[in-house]
């Protein structure tokens, strides 16, 4: 294993302030900042988001010419472009401020063998783009992009598969392996995103198979742990013990989670125990405990805190300092979504931490499901849109005051 930046004595990190809007929006022109102001002002209005989403869906079904409007508003805010090449300006701009790009192909392709093969080729293209490029530290994919969700669910449930299903699962496993093998060849870290409870165990097992094969000298393949699930912290600890036992490195992306309403509704409909934490405080506790666990086992675990939570981000900086790790220790990363929480991303990056943004891309119409989720999440997450809006407003006022002096 390569020698990493671990010190025997406590070292002092640069102070981080998540209220410094001059750093967060340094790369935004006044015009872009005003566009962001009006966009988040609109997303602050729950009723307006509901009506707007319904109108956009209707317009797209009727083939009305709304894609141009979408492209230069919500798409521009939350996506990097329609193709990998079109994302280049965003990649360069982020890298200018020491923020990496994670190219996230956010197209929900055709759920057939041809669609799965096309998605596999696109993910491999993101890996080839990242190869040797310090501006793109990770690639990412969803297993449901290369395999039927129903098939993954059946495998987890232990349902007897037909011959055709067995062959389909072998092909799906080969697609996952082809992605991870390419990542290993190019030394590009790759995230396997988390998904719903009823197929996550299947995904976990695939991830650990890939780690056992490709994480012998460093963490290339990284699995995702959604800490809003009651069992995720325990699963993380079990994964560590498995990695320790089998002598490979565990790559772990820690997130709070993305499917809470769907998970709870499905569990209720099927009469199953609720897999989700009883409240946000429990999720926050497990997330922060997961940070502590990873740092306590940093010689075996390389990890990323995928969070928009300022308290957890600040905690991780403090824990790194206590553990004697320099800010840019290559085993520890922070990540946020493009278009959100720039005060976290840019201020961490300026203080020397490893930071990357998930940058979704794909044709405007094809990424609309992703954009609808962003609008809904910004409205439903307590204070998320309000905080983004207030910080943008603060930066506009700061610039106006500077112009007067």
N, C-alpha and C positions, 0 to 999 in steps of 0.2 A: 504493500500500500504506500502511495506517495505520502511524503511528510507534509502535514497541514499546519496551519498557523495557530498553534496552541502555545500559550505562554504559561510559565509557572507562577508568575505574579499577576496580580490584578492590574489590568490596563484600563485607562480612561478613554471612553468613546466620546466623539463629538456630541454635544447636546442636540436633541431633535425636538423641533416644535411643529406640530401638525396644524398650527394656525398661521404659519408663514405663507401667505398667499403670493407674495412676490416671487418665491421659489416655485410654488406649485403651478403658477400660470405664466412663468417667464417666457415660455415658447408660444404663448397665445397672443395674437394681435388684438387690438381693441375691437376690431370688427368681429373676430371669432369669439371673443369674450362676450360681446353683446348677443350674438346668436345663442351661445350657451345659456346666457341669462334668461332669454325668452323661452328657450326649450325647457329648462328646469322649472321656470315659473309655471309653464303649462302642465308639466308632470306633477307639480305640487297639488294640482286640482284633480282629485280622484274621479269625480264625475266626468270631467273633461277627457281624462285618459280613457275611461270606459266608452264614451261616445265616439271619441276619435278613433280608437281601436276598431270599433264596430264599423265605422264609416270606411276606414282603410280596407278592412277585409271585404266589405261589400264592393268597393271600387275595384279591387283586384279581381274579384270574381266576375265583375261586369266588364273587365278589361278597359277600365277608364284610365286616362293618362295621368296617373298619380305617382308613378315611380320616380320621376324627376324631382318632385317635391320631397319625397321620402329620402332620396339619395342625398340631397343637400341640407337635410335637417337631422333626423334621428339616425339615419345610416352613417352620415359623416361623423356624428358624435360618438357612436359606439362601435363602428367597424373600420377596418383599415383600407378596404377596397374590394373590388369584385374578383380580383385574381391575386396570385402571389406577387406578380410583377407590379400590380397597381398599389400594393402595400408598401412599396419601397420608400416613398416619401415619409410615411409614418414611421417605418423602421429607422430611417436616418434621423428623424426628428427626436424620437425617443432616445436613441443611442447618444445623440448630442448632449443629453442630460444624464447619461450613464444609466438609463433605464432600458432593460432588454425587452425584446419582443418574443411572444409565444404565438406563432401563427396557428390560429384555431379555425379549421375548415368547418364552418357552421351551417353547411347545407345538409338538410335531412334528405339523403338520396333515396332512390327507388329501393324498396325492400325486396330485392331479388338478387340473384347471383351476379348479374351484370352490374347492378348498382353497387354491390359490396366490393366488387373488383375495382370499379372506378374510384370509389372512396379510398381504397387501399393505395392505389396509384397516386392519388392526390396527397395522402399523408406522407408517403415516401418522398414526394416532391418537396414537401416542407422540410423533411430531414435533409435532403440534398441541398436545399437552400441554406439551411442552418450550418452545414458542415464547414468547419473552419471559420465561421462568422461569429465574432464575439458579440455582435448586436442581437443574435438570436440564440439564447442559451438553452432553449427547450423546444421540443415539438410536443404535440398532444393529440390524442384520439379517444373516441368512445368505441367500446367493443360493439355496441349496437349499430355503429356505422358500418361494421364489416360482418355482422352476424344477425340473424333474426332474434328479436327479443323473446319471442315465444319459445324458440329453441333453447336459449340460455335459461329460461324459466323452467322448462321441462327437465333439463339436465340437473338443475339445482334441486328440483322436487323429487328426483329419482325416478321419474316416469320412464317406463320402457320406451325406447326410441325405435321407430321403424328403421328399416335398412336405409331408406332415403334420408332420414333425419340423422342417422349415424354418419353417413357420408357428408352431409351438410356441416355437421359439427367438426369433422376432420378438416374440411376445407376452411372453415372459420378459424380453427386453431392454426392452420398454415398461414392464413392472412395475418393473424396477430404475430406469428413468428417472423414472417417476412418483414414486417414493420420494425420489430425489435432487433432483428438481425441487421437490418440496414442502419439502425441507430447505433448499434454496437460497432459496425464497420467504420462509421464516420465519427464515432465518439460524441454523439449527440444525445443528451438526456431526453427521455420521452415519458410524458405523463400518461397514465391510463386513467381516464376520468371515472369518477364514481357514478353509479346509477341506482336504480330502485332496489329495495331490500330483496325482492323475490328473485332477482338474478345476480345480486352482488357477490354472493358466495362463488358462483361460477366464474365471474370476472376475477375475483380474488385469486382463485386457484390458477387461472391462466396467467395472472400477473406473477405469481410466485414461481410457476414453471419457467417463465421468461427470466426472472431474476436469477434463478438457480443456474441458468445457462449463460446469461450475459452480464451478471453483476459480480463476477469473481474478483475483479481488481478495482472496480469503482461502481458507483450507482448509476447505471444507464437507464434501467426501467424503474419507474416510480409508480406505486399504487396510490389510490386516494382513500382517505379516511374521513367520513362525514360524521363529525362529532355531535350532530343533533340526534344521532342514533344512540340508544342506550348501550349498545354492545361495542361501539367503535373503539373506545379506549382499550378495552380488553382485547379486541382483535389486533390492534396495533402492538400490544405487548406480546401476544402470541406470535405475531409475524416477526418481531425482533428475536424471540427465542428460537424460532425456526431458522432465521438467517444465521444466528450465532452457531446453531448446531450444525448447519450445512455449509458454513463458512462462505457466505456471500454477503454483499452489502445491501441493506434495505433502503430503498428510496421511498420516501413517504411525503405525500402532499396532504396537508391538514387543512380541512375546510369545515365550516359549520354545517352546510348542507343545502340541497336545492329542491327537494321533492316532498317537503313536509306535509302539505295539504293532501297531495296524492297518496302518500304513504298511509296517513291516518284514515282517509276515506276507504282505501282498499282493505285495510286491516279490519275496519268496522263492518264492511260489507261481508267479509269472509269469516267474521267472528273470531279473528285472531287477536292476540295481545298487541297493543299499540307499540311499535318499535321506536317511537320518537320520545325524546326526553320530555319529562312532565312540564318543564318551563324553560325559558331562555337562560335563567341563572344556572341551571344544571348543564346546559349546553356550553355556556361560557366557562364553567368550572372544568369540564372535561377537555375543552379545547386548550385551556391554559395548562392543565395537567399533562396533556399530550406534548406541549412545547417543552415542559420540564423533563418529561420522560426521554424525549429525543435528545435533548442536550446532555442528560445524564449518561446516554449511551451513544455519544457522538462518534466514537471510534467505529461503530458498526452502522449507524443510521445517518443518512444524508436526507435533509428534509426541507420542505418549503411551507411557510405559513401563508396560505391563500386566504387572506382576510381583509375586510374593509373596516375592521374594528380597531379603533385607535388604541384602546386600552391593551388589547392583546399584542398589538404591534410594538407598543412601548415596552410592555413586559418582556418581550423577546429580546429587545435591545439590552435591557437591564440584565437579563439572565446570561446573555452572551458575555457581557462585561464581567459578571461574577465568575463565569467559567474560564475566564482568561482567553477568550477567543477574540481575535481582531474582527472589526466590523465586516470585512470582506472575506471571511472564512468561506471557502468554496463549497462547504458542506451545508451551508445555511442560506436560504433564500426567502424573500418576501414576494408576494404576487397579488395584483389587483386586476380588475377588468379595465380595459381601455375605455376612456370616457368617464370614468368614475374615480373618486377618491385620489385625485391628483395630489392633494395635500399630504397624503400618506406616502405615495410612491416617490414623488420628486424630493420631498424633504428627507426621506430615508436614503435615497440615492446620493443626495448632496452630502450627507453625513458619512458616506462610504460603504453603505450596506449593499448587498446584492439584491436588486429589485428587477422584476419583469412584469410586463403587462400582457394579459391575454388579449390578443388582437384578432377578433373574428373577421372572416372574409368570405366572400362568395357573391353570386349575383343577387341584386337587391331583392327581387321577389322570393328567391330561395331562402334568404336569411330572415325573412319577415317573422317566422315563428320565434326566432331568437330575439328580435327587436321587440316583439310584443311582450316577451317575458321580462326584458329589461325595463320597459315602461311600467309593467305591473309591479315588479319588485321594487322599483324606486318609489312607487306610490304606497305599497303595502309595508315595506320595512320602516319601522317607526323612525321618523325624522330624517330618512336618507335623502329624499329630494330636498327637504327643507334645509338640511345642512349644506348640500351641494350649492343650492341657490344662495344661501347666506354668504358662503365663502366667495362665490363669484361676485356677488354684490359688494362684498368687502374689498375685493381687488379692484373693481371698477371705481369705487370711491377713493381708494388709495391712489390710483393713477390720476384721477381728477385733481386730488389735493396736490400731488407732485407737480402737475402742470401749472397750477396757480402760483407755486412758489418759485 
